[in-house]
């Protein structure tokens, strides 16, 4: 069962990764960056909306909560990468010679699960819990961004689809958890 799932994952990777073309490579590489001309305005928008909705003190606490959430997400990804030891596609003997590696280098040897997918989805999930219906357009934008970043990891050849899907799932969970902890902390501060 597990071997069949891994086989299907590799087939899905080769298909999705093979959809790429040289004319789109730069876009997907750029989208995959943690800090860029896409993310900086997005982070500034999140900061502005948070400040206008919550005020200075609560936004400061929010920034601490997000920093802790991203740190937790990254460290959990590292724990799984070295615990599970699933090879990245560019190190996997079955796919390395037939895949497209868009990135100049592959990264670390292991890739389960995608920290990029997890951290971007955690941010989207966090703000969805926090602002939900009040900021539908912003929340929609965050989820589209998170999904595109997740796909970019497959496109550029550094993660299998299950790496990305697991990252998305963990990001959803951690974003929800940290938003709830943030809300709980605000309630404790008031009382």
PyMOL commands that set and color helices and strands:
alter all, ss='L'
color gray80, all
select helices_A, chain A and resi 2-18+22-31+39-54+56-84+89-91+115-155+161-190
alter helices_A, ss='H'
color red, helices_A
deselect
rebuild
show_as cartoon
